[in-house]
Amino acid sequence: MAHQAQIHEWQERSKAFEPLDLKKVQQPLTELDNHLTLRSYIVGYSLTDADLTVWKALRSNRIAFGYIKGGALVSVWRWFSFIAETENPSIEQAKPTEKTVDEGASYDIGLQGTERGVVTRFPPEPSGYLHIGHAKAALLNEYFAHKKYKGTMILRFDDTNPSKEKQEYQDSIVKDCELLGVRPDKVTYTSDYFQDLYDRCVQMIKDGHAYADNTPQEQLRDEREKRIESSHRNASVEDSLAHFEEMKSGSEEGTKWFIRAKMDMSSNNGAMRDPVIYRCNPEPHHRTGSTWKIYPTYDFACPVVDSVEGITHALRTTEYNDRDPQYQWFIQVLNLRGVYNWNFSRMNFIRTLLSKRKLTKLVDSGIVWGWDDPRMATVRGIRRRGMTIPALQEFILKQGPSKNINFQDWTSFWATNKKYIDPVAGRYTAVEKLNHVKCTIAGAPEAARTEERELHAKNADVGKKKVVFSKNIILDQADAQSFADDEEITLMNWGNAIVRKKHYSLNPLNMAASVAGADSRTVTKLELELRLQGDVKKTSKKITWLSTDQELVPVTLYDFDYLITKDKPDPEDSLEDILSHDTEFKTEALADCNVAELKEDAIVQFDRKGFFRIDRAFKHGESVMAFNIPTGKKM
């Protein structure tokens, strides 16, 4: 009864989607989007009349349909496309199915204290571009703050290391958050709190909770590992404060010192063995200039600023597990307002680098084109490769806040993306330039004929394209090689034809292969006979082709492989030892005349060649540049 009541409720609510007024439908659409965030169906785990009624209401309202198609409501568009593709709601009396769908991970993780409000934060360091791991942290913090608990989410730049940070990175992070659909309620900077952090460090020294140290780096590491106290650990407060002031001045002597928290050198947890909390760095800061010569470490600044800014739940990856006691130590010693810690697993993929240091090295050495290289696991990189933001959001949110650590294959990631691009990608044709085969077709019209066809056979909304039919066409060499004499083939989007004659030339470069017994001949020309009465269902070869009686568009088709050879790289692995040196593949091709109209960022399918994102639109004298989009098969 409750199930039927919910269905009836949504059937009634569907009336709110009928007004041809965007202001009137925005609120109910937003409510629907929130409802569908982790659901595949509106009610329960299979198709019901609730889905059919709401789907039809949205499809029949051009205002509402245009709004959701424009990407404003990610979850609604995902659900809408899924229902359209799998359930065919245009059938008047569609029946519910028994199909069930994995709803993804549970977000009922038992966060404490949520009844008093929830404020989360995403604190990236502006030392590089966001990668897929950052995307998960950003989306989960945004989800818990805005959708799960109707709270507040802060984007805070952890800008405490002027040697690595740039305004360029800061600007890119803001843009990437926008692309991810992460909309923080506030943007803040740790650098805004430098005076407060300095004052608190002075107080820690005075209270006996911190001290100045100048132990050489290697010795410091060895002593911490062996749980040996520094010779400066019990120095006087006056000495430590004097050294801190020397650090603050940025003098040569000051650069040799640092401040350590006095925690517990005998602890089994290495993070508690007197971590460094302040360093001297005379380099100018990209926001504060030369005002400061000393900077707090992340471990010290994070709990302080979290508490001061009113963060209630510090959600971060499980690599911080050992540092949670350290975090809470600072809260207690500094008498700060409490903050809850919750850790979720980092998103790891096989044969993927997520180390900022190594990613920076790839960029700086010119191994990749930049931070947005389609081989990089940055947000910019995977988007440039062709990942859509709705698919990225769905994939990450379905991973949820689990603590389980594992390495994922990219196949499911790109398979999620295919669900979004397949229903809306226009279909075009491209033929490889190298050794393409010219064909003459007996029975074709004497004069070239142009017809309008659907860009997508299953989605008329994608638009139309021109298809040119004539006696003169070109095919891929590989297709021509596969034909037998008098074989009947199908020319896609035209009809059947019979292979009447093949013309060959002997490639001098392949003479050795010929001597060895292999066929080194190149097909130079084909003679075909059109047979439109033939049954396309009975032919085994469906062939793409292009009439030469049109303005063919030059296209460079790119494909890519992994940047590294090791499935699960270790932090200590040398980049040179695991780097793959053959990761970019180019194919020059000719495409149909419609491709000249494609804009940058368009996602299309070249029949029998795959899905592609247009990275550079057509300009006279400059070919189209298109990147292959994986679809769930091995990259």
N, C-alpha and C positions, 0 to 999 in steps of 0.2 A: 504494500500500500504506500509506504514511504517513497519507494522508487517511482511509482506512478504519479505521486503528488509532485515530485521534483520535475518530472517530465512536463506535467501540466503547468507548473509554475513557469518554466522556460518558454513554453508555448505562448503563455500570456505575456511574458516579458519581450517576446519577439516583436510585439506591436510597437515597442519603443524604437525599433530600427526602421520604421516606415517613413517618418517625415523626411522630405527632401530639403532638410535644413541641417547643416553640419553642426551648428551649435546645439541643436536638440538631440542629435544622435551621439555626440562625443562622449558624454558621461556614461550612457548605457554601454557603449562600445568599450570604454575603459574598464568598466566593471566586468564585462565579458572577457577581456584580455587578462585581467587578474585571475579570474576563475579558471582560465584555460592554461595558466602558466605551466603546470605539471600534469595536465590532463590531455588525453587524445580525444576523448568524447565529452560532451557536456554533462551527461549523467551516466554514471557507471562505467563499465569497461567494454561496451560494444555500442553499435549504432542504435539510436532510438529516434522516436519522432521529435524529440527536442532538437537533435542535430539537424534533421531535415527541415523543420519549420524555421529555425533560425537561419540556416544556410540559404534557404529560398528567400527569406526576408532581406537578407543582405545582398544577395545577387540581383534582386529586382529593384534595389535602390541604388541608382547610379552614383549618388553622393556618398553613401556609406561604402559602396564597393570601391570607389576611387580612393577613398581615405585609407582603407585597410590595405589596398594593393600598393599604395605608396610607401608602405613600410612603417607607418606610424605605430601600428599595434602588432608586434612580432608574433605573439601567441595566437591571436585571432587569425592572422594570415596563414600561419603554419597549419592550424586546424582547418581553415577554409580550403586550402590546397589539398590537404590530406583527404578530406571528405570528397572533394571534387574528383580526385584521382582514383580513390579506392571504392567509393560507394555509389557513384553515379546518381546524385540526388535529382537530376533532371527528370528521372523516371517518376511519374506521378504517384505510383503506389509502391515506392521502394520499401522493402521489408528489412527489418533489423537483422543483423547477422550475429553469429556466435563468435566472431573474431575478437580476440583480446590483444591488447598492446601493453608492452612494458611501460609502466608509468614513470619509471626512473627511480631515483633514490629518495629516501625519506628525509624530510627536513624537520621532523619532530625529534630533535636531538636533546631535548630537555635542558635548554639554556636556562640558567638560574636568573632570578630577579627580573624577568621580562615584564612582570606586572607593574614595575616602576618605570617602564619606558626602556627603549632600546636605541642606543647610539653606537654606530660602528664607524670604522675608518679604513681607508685603503692608503697605506703610506709608502709609495714607491720612492726610490732614490732617483733623482734626475741625472743618472749616469749612463743612460742608454735608452733604447726604445722598448716599449712593452713587448714581452713575449707571451706565449700561450699560457705559461704558468702564472704570470701576472694577471692575465685575463680571467683566470679562474678565481683568483683572490678578489679581484674587483667585482666580478659578477656575484659571487657569494655574499660579500659584504653588502652589496646593493640589494640583493634579494632579501636578506634577513632584515635589513633596515626598512625597506620600502614596501615589500610585498607580504612578508611573513608577519611583521609586527607594527607596520605603519609608523616607523620611527624616523631617525635622522642618519644620514650617511655623510661623512666628511672625506674629501680627498686632501690628504696632507703630504706635501713634499718633504721627504726626509733629507733635506739639503745640508748635510753636516760634513761634507768632504769636498772642498773646493778643487782638489787636484783632479777629480773625475767628473765633476758636474758642469753642465752647460745649459744655457737658456734654450738652446735648440732641443735638448732632450725634454726639458720641462714643457715646452710648447707641444712637442709631439705626444707626450703623455696625456695632456688635456684633450688633444684631438682624438687620440686612440680611445679614450674613455667615451667620447661622444659617439664614435663609430660603434662601440660595443653596446651603446644604449645605456651606459652608466651615467646617471645624472646626479652628481653629488649636490647636497643642499648647501655646501660651503666648501671653499678651497682655502687651505691654510698652509703655513710653512713652518718647519721647525726653527728656521732662522729667525722667525718673529719672536722666539722665546729664548734667544741666546743670553740676554741679560738675566732672565729668571733662572736659567740652567746654571749660569755662572754663579749666581748668588747661592743656589742650593748646593753646588759643589763646595763652595767656601764653607758653608754651614756644616757639610759632612766632614770636612777636614777638622773644623773646630770641635765637632762632637766626637772625634776619634773614629769616624767611619770611613775615612779615606786618607791617602798619603801620597806624597810625590816619590817617584822612582826613576832611575836612569839606567837600570839593568840592561845590557845589550840584548838585542832581540833574540838571538839564538839561546843565550843563557836563560833569558826569561822563559822561553818555551820549555827548555829542559827542566828548569826549577818547578814550573807549574805541573809538568808531567810527573815529576818525582815528589811533588807536594812539599817542596822546600820553600820556606819563607824567605822573602827578599831581605837583604841587610838593611833596607830603608823602612821596613814595615813598622818598626817601632820608633821611627824618628819623631822628634818633637813637632807639635802643631806649628810652632813658629817656623821651623825649617821647611815644612811642607808648604806653608802659605807663602813663604819667600820664593820658593821654587815655582810655585803656581803664578806668582806675579811676574817672575822672569819669563815664564812661558807666555804669559799674556802680552809681554812687550815684543815677543817675536825675535828675541836676540838669538845669536848663535848658541849661547849656553842654554837658552830656553828650549831650543829645538831638541835638545838631548834628553829632556825630561817629559814625563807623562804622569797622570794621576790614576791611581788604582783604588778601587773600592776594597775595603778591608772586610772580607766575608769569611771564608772558611777554607784555609789551605789544605786541611785534612779531608775535605769532602770527597766522596766517591764521584760526585758530579763535577766534572772539570769546569763547567761554567761558573761554579761557585768559588773557584780558586783565585780570588782577587783579580777580577777582570779590569782591564784598562777602561776608564770612563772619560778621559780627556786627553787630547793630543795637541801639540803645537804645530801649526802649519801657516807660514807667513804668506802663502799664495793668496791673491785676491779672491773673494767670494763673488759669484755671479749676481748675487742680490745685495749683499752688505758691503761689497768692496773691500777696503782695507781696515774697516772698523775693528774687526776681530782677527786675532792671530792664533786663537785657541778654539777648538771645536769639540763638542761632546760626541761620544760614540753613540751608535744607534741603541745599544743595550741600555745606556743611561738615559738618553733623551726620550726614548719611546714611552716607558711607563710614566715619566714625569708629565710629558705633554698629553698623553692619553688621559691622565687624571685631570689635568688643568682644563682640557677642552670638554670634559664631560662625557668621554667615551665610557660606555657601560660594559661592552663586550669586545675584547681584542681578539678578533678571529684571524688566525694566521696558520701557516703550514706546519706540519709535524716536525720539520727540521728545528723548530724552536722548542720542542718538548723539554730538552735539558735546560733551556733558558727561562722557562716559566718560573721556577723557584727564585731565580735571580731577579726576574721582573717583580715578583711579589715582595722580595727583600727590599727593593728600592721603595715600593709603596709603603712598607711598614716603617723603615728607618726614617723616611722623610715625612712620615705622618700624613700621607696623601689619601684622598678619597679612593676607595677600592674600585678595582676593575676586574671583571671576570676574564679568564683566558679560555679560549676554545681553539683547538688545533685540528686542521683537516689535512688530508693527504695532498702532497704536491702533485700536479699533473705532469707525469713523465711519459714520453713517447720513445719508442725504439729508434736508434740511429739518429738521435736529435740532441743538439747542444742547447742548453739553457743557461750556461754560465756566461754572465755578462762579460767577464774577462776574455773568454774565448770568442764570444760573438764580436766583441770590439776588435780583437786581433784579426778575425776574418775580414772585417770591414777595412781596418787600417792597412792591411797588407794587400788589399785589392783582390783577394780570392773571390769575393762576391761583389756585386754591383753597389751595394750599400745596405743600410738597415732594412730597406723594403725589398731586398732581393727575394724573388719567389721561392728560393731554396731555404730561406731563413724561417725559423719558427717564431718570428716576431708577429705581432698583430698586423703590421703593415705588410709583412712578407706573405702571410697566408691569405690575406685579403687580395693582394696583387696576384696571387696564384689563382684566385677565383672562389675562395670561401666567402659565402654570404653571411652577413651578420646574424640574421635569424637562425641559420643553421649552427653557427658558432655558439650562440646563446643556448640553443636547445641542447647541444652536445655537452656543454660544460654544466648546465643546470641539472642534466640527468645524471652527471657523476655525483653531484650532491656533496655534502660535507663529511663524507666518510673519512675515517682515519686510515683505511687500508691503503698500503703503498704498493703500486704495481706499475709496470711499464706497458703502455698500450700500443697497439698497432695503429697506424694511421688509417687503415682500411675502414673502420667503423666511423671515424671522423669524416672522411670524404663521402662515405655512403650516406651519412646524414645530410650532407650538402646536396647530394644528387636529388634527394626528395624535393628540394626547393627549386633547383634550376631546371630539372627535366620538364615540369609542366609549363614553363614560361620561356624557355630558350628557343629562339627562332632557328629553323633548319636551313643551312646553306650548303654549298658544294665547293670543294677544292680538289684540284688535281695536281700531283707533284710535278714540278718543272722538269726534273732530271729524267731524260729519256721518255717523256710523255709521248703517247702514241696518237698519231692523227688517223682519223677514221672517216671514210665516206659511207653514207648510208643510202642504199638503193631503196626507193619507195618513200623517202622523206620528201617534204614539200620542196619544190624548186626554189622558192623564195623563203627566206627565214621568217618564222612566225613567232610572235611573242604572246604569251598568255599570263594572266594573273593567277597565282596559286596561293594557298594558305601557307604562311610561314611555319605553322605548327598544325599538323593534321587533327590534333585533339583539342586545340585551343584557338578558336577564331580570334580571340581578343589580342593575340600576339601580332596580327596584321597580315599583310599580303606581300608577295614578292613577284618579280618578273621571272618567267622561265622562257628561254629562247630555244626553239626547235628548228633544226636545219640539217642539211645534208652533211655538214662538216662539224665533227665533234672531236674532242680529245679525251683520252682515258689514261689511267695510271699504267705504267709499264708492267707492274706485278699482275694486274688484272689481265692484260693482253697476253702475258706469258702463260696464264692458266687456261686459256681457251683451247679447246680441241676443234679441229676442222668440222664444220657443219653443226657445231654445238648451238643449241638455242639458249640464249641468255636473256636477262631482263634489264633493260635500261630504266633505272629508277625514275619514277614520275613521268614515264612515257609509255613503255610497253616492251614487248618482246622483240628480239632480233636474232637472226641466224648468222653465225660467223662463216663467211664464204671464202675468205682468202686472207692469209697472213704474209706479210713481207718482212724479211729479216736483213740485218747487216751483221757482219762479223766484227766484233770489237777487238782491235789489235791488242789492247791491254789484257785481254782475256785469252790469248792464244795458248798460254800454258794450261789453262783449264780445259781448253778444247783438246789438247794433246792428251790430257789425263782422262778424257772421256766425258767430262761435264759439258753441258750445253751452254756455250758462251754467247749465243746469238742474242741480239737485241731486236725486238719487234719495232719496226719503223713505221709500219702502216697496216691498217686493217680495212677490209671491205666487208660491210655488214649489209644484211637485207632485212628491212623492217617487216615484222610479222605481228601486227597489232591484235590479230585474232587469237594469238597464242595465250595460253593460260599461265599467268605469272606465278601461280601456286606450284607449278610443276617444274620450274627451273631452279637449279641449285645455286646459281650465281646472280645476285642482284648488284648491278654495277652503277657506280656514280660516273657521271660524264658532264662535259660542258660543251655547248655550242661555241665555235670560234667566231660566230657572227654576232658578237657582243663585245663590249669593252671589258676584257678580263682584268681582274684586279690582282696585282702581285701581293702575296702574303708570305710572311716568314712564320712558320709554325715552330714553336719552341716546346721542348719537353725537358724534364729535369729529373735527376736522381738525387739520392741522399748525399749530404755533404761529408758524412763520415761512414766508415766501414764497420764500426763496432755497434752491435745492438744496444748494449748497456754500458756506455762509457763510464769510467771511474774518474773521480775528481783529479787524481794524480796522473791520468793519461796525458801524454804529450800530444798536443794538437797535430803536430807533424806526423806522428805515428799512426793516427787513426783517420787522417784526412783522405778523402777520395778525390782523385785528380781528374776524373772524367764525369762531370755531372750536368753538363749543358749540351743539348742536342738540337740542331736546327735543320729544318726541312723547308726549302724554297718551293712555293706552290703558286698556282693561279686559281683565283676564286671567281665566282659568278659576279655579275655587275652590281648586284644588290649590296655586296660587301662594302662598296665605296661609300655607302650612306651610314655605315655603323659608326657609333661614337665610342670614344674611349670608355672603358669599364663595362661595355656591353658583354653579356654572356650569351654565347651561341653554341650551336652544334654544327660541326662540319660532318655531313653524313658519312658514316663508316670510319671517321677519323677521331671522333670524340668531341667532348665539350671543351670550349676555349673561352678565355677572357681576353677581350681586345685591349691590349696595353698601349698601342699607338694606332690612331685612326689613319685612314688613307689620305695621303697627300701626293700630289703629282711629283713624281721623281723619288718618292719614298714609300716603300711597301708597308702594308699593314703588319703590325707585330702582334701575334696572338699566342697566349700561353695555355698549354694543355692543362685541363682541370682533372685531377684524379676522380674516380667515381666509386672507389671502394675496392678496386682491384689493387694488386701489388703495384706500388709506385715504381 
